[in-house]
Amino acid sequence: MQYVPFVVGAAIECFGVFLVMFSLFRFQLNTRAFVTVSIVAFMMSQVSYFTHLNPEMENLTTYIQFALYVAVLWILFRVPIFYSVIMNFAGFAVLVVVQGITILALAEVNSISLTTIKNNGLVSAATQLLTFILMFFLARLILRFNWGFDFVPTSRRHDMQFRGTNVTLIAVITSTIVVIAVITYVFRNEFETLVIYASLVFLLTLPAFLYISLRKDNEDAA
């Protein structure tokens, strides 16, 4: 596994996740936030690289990163844990869908096999760059058409009541993570099948997640 292409690709991909999260939940990416996100993206790329070196931990990489992302938003951006989970779920769901579509499109149009993308560092980094570009344009569309949500507070002292829509959101997130965990375990040795099913699960989950988030946005506004 080539260190430089892997780290560059992973860092770019991580930055794309933050772009989508910040756009979707209307966080301002000012100079300070940009520097912070850049440092975090580099650190996350290191975590991804070293977990991929261990075959036993490779399938846990996404879950480790998810937990770290949640901690980063909580510690550095003062987002309460509950809302940090929501933001990161949205970011990861979009990443998996966009990445899955990108990989499958490359395989279909350019006859680049998923095995080649996984095992060739340069091809993998190029795929991640393309994924980032698509996520960047998606983030711009969200800002352009004002598709974001306002319900995420920026204070850890926020008084959150665990009922109603909040419970529904957590139920959707938890059930999706469990399904993805099962799929990852069952198809751990079948990369192509894993990509297809993971992308499909998040693609089917996102509309429900966004609808419930919109409902929560309206409830909080009222």
C-alpha positions in Angstrom: 0.0 0.0 0.0 1.6 3.3 -1.2 1.7 5.8 1.7 1.6 9.1 -0.1 -1.3 8.4 -2.6 -3.3 6.7 0.2 -2.9 9.6 2.6 -3.6 12.3 0.0 -6.7 10.5 -1.2 -8.0 9.8 2.3 -7.4 13.4 3.5 -9.2 14.8 0.4 -12.1 12.4 1.0 -12.3 13.4 4.7 -12.4 17.1 3.7 -15.3 16.3 1.4 -17.2 14.8 4.3 -16.7 18.0 6.3 -17.8 20.2 3.3 -21.1 18.3 3.0 -21.7 18.3 6.7 -21.0 22.0 7.1 -23.1 22.9 4.1 -26.0 20.7 5.1 -26.2 22.0 8.7 -25.2 25.6 7.9 -21.8 25.8 9.6 -19.6 28.5 8.3 -16.2 27.3 6.9 -14.2 30.4 7.9 -10.4 30.5 7.9 -10.1 29.0 11.4 -12.5 26.2 10.6 -10.7 25.6 7.3 -7.3 25.1 9.0 -8.9 22.9 11.7 -10.6 20.7 9.2 -7.4 20.4 7.1 -5.4 19.2 10.2 -8.2 16.8 11.1 -8.4 15.5 7.6 -4.6 14.8 7.6 -4.9 13.0 11.1 -7.8 11.0 9.9 -5.8 9.9 6.8 -3.1 8.6 9.2 -5.7 6.6 11.2 -7.1 5.2 8.0 -3.7 4.2 6.7 -2.5 2.4 9.8 -5.8 0.6 10.4 -5.6 -0.7 6.8 -2.2 -2.1 7.4 -3.8 -4.5 9.9 -6.1 -7.0 8.1 -8.0 -7.6 11.4 -8.8 -3.9 11.8 -9.4 -3.0 8.1 -13.1 -3.7 8.3 -13.3 -1.6 11.5 -11.8 1.5 9.9 -15.1 3.2 9.0 -16.4 2.7 12.6 -13.2 4.0 14.2 -13.3 7.1 11.9 -17.0 7.7 12.6 -16.3 7.7 16.4 -13.4 10.1 15.9 -15.4 12.4 13.6 -18.1 12.5 16.3 -15.5 13.4 18.9 -13.9 16.1 16.7 -17.2 17.9 16.2 -18.0 17.7 19.9 -14.6 18.9 21.1 -13.4 21.3 18.4 -16.7 22.7 17.1 -18.8 22.5 20.3 -21.5 20.3 18.8 -23.4 18.2 21.4 -22.8 14.4 21.0 -26.3 13.7 19.8 -26.2 16.2 17.0 -22.6 15.3 16.2 -23.8 11.8 15.5 -26.6 13.1 13.2 -24.2 15.4 11.3 -21.6 12.6 10.8 -24.2 10.1 9.8 -25.3 12.5 7.0 -21.7 13.1 5.9 -20.8 9.4 5.8 -24.1 8.4 4.1 -23.4 11.0 1.3 -19.8 9.8 1.1 -20.7 6.2 0.7 -23.4 6.9 -1.9 -21.2 9.3 -4.0 -18.2 7.0 -3.7 -20.2 3.9 -4.6 -21.7 5.6 -7.7 -18.2 6.9 -8.7 -16.6 3.5 -8.4 -19.4 1.7 -10.2 -19.4 4.4 -13.0 -15.7 4.0 -13.5 -16.0 0.2 -13.6 -18.8 0.5 -16.2 -17.4 3.3 -18.4 -13.7 2.8 -18.2 -13.6 -0.9 -17.4 -11.6 -0.2 -14.2 -12.3 -3.1 -11.9 -13.1 -2.5 -8.2 -10.2 -4.7 -7.4 -7.9 -2.4 -9.3 -9.3 0.6 -7.5 -8.8 -1.0 -4.2 -5.3 -2.3 -4.7 -3.7 0.4 -6.9 -2.8 3.4 -4.8 -2.8 5.9 -7.6 -6.1 4.7 -9.1 -7.6 4.7 -5.6 -6.4 8.3 -4.9 -7.7 9.5 -8.3 -11.1 7.9 -7.5 -11.1 9.6 -4.1 -10.3 12.9 -5.8 -13.2 12.5 -8.2 -15.5 11.7 -5.2 -14.3 14.9 -3.5 -15.1 16.9 -6.6 -18.6 15.5 -6.7 -19.1 16.2 -3.0 -17.8 19.7 -3.4 -20.3 20.4 -6.1 -23.0 18.8 -4.0 -22.1 21.1 -1.1 -22.3 24.1 -3.5 -25.7 23.0 -4.6 -26.9 22.7 -1.0 -25.7 26.3 -0.3 -27.0 27.6 -3.6 -30.5 26.3 -3.1 -30.5 26.7 0.7 -31.3 23.0 1.4 -29.6 22.9 4.8 -31.0 22.5 8.3 -30.9 24.9 11.3 -31.6 22.6 14.2 -28.0 21.7 15.2 -26.8 23.9 18.1 -23.2 25.0 18.6 -23.1 24.8 22.4 -22.5 21.6 24.4 -24.8 23.0 27.1 -27.8 22.6 24.8 -30.8 21.0 26.6 -31.8 18.1 24.3 -35.0 16.1 25.0 -34.7 12.5 23.9 -38.2 12.0 22.5 -40.3 12.3 19.4 -38.3 13.1 16.3 -35.0 12.8 18.1 -35.8 9.1 19.0 -36.8 8.5 15.3 -33.5 9.9 14.0 -31.5 7.8 16.4 -33.5 4.7 15.4 -32.8 5.3 11.7 -29.1 5.9 12.3 -28.7 2.9 14.7 -30.6 0.5 12.4 -28.6 1.6 9.4 -25.3 1.2 11.2 -26.3 -2.3 12.3 -27.4 -3.3 8.7 -24.1 -2.0 7.3 -22.1 -3.8 10.0 -23.8 -7.1 9.0 -23.2 -6.5 5.3 -19.6 -5.6 6.0 -19.1 -8.9 7.9 -21.0 -11.1 5.4 -19.2 -9.6 2.4 -15.8 -8.8 4.0 -14.0 -10.8 1.3 -16.2 -9.6 -1.6 -15.3 -6.0 -2.2 -17.5 -5.4 -5.3 -20.6 -6.8 -3.6 -19.9 -4.9 -0.4 -19.7 -1.6 -2.3 -23.0 -2.2 -4.1 -25.0 -3.2 -1.0 -23.5 -0.5 1.2 -24.3 2.2 -1.4 -27.8 0.8 -1.8 -28.5 0.8 1.9 -27.4 4.4 2.4 -29.2 5.5 -0.9 -32.5 4.0 0.5 -31.9 5.5 4.0 -31.0 9.1 3.0 -34.5 10.2 1.9 -36.0 9.0 5.1 -33.2 10.6 7.1 -33.5 13.9 5.3 -37.3 13.9 5.6 -37.1 13.3 9.4 -34.4 16.0 9.7 -36.7 18.5 7.8 -39.5 17.6 10.2 -37.3 18.3 13.2 -36.1 21.5 11.6 -39.8 22.6 11.3 -40.6 21.5 14.8 -37.7 23.4 16.4 -38.6 26.5 14.3 -42.1 26.3 15.7 
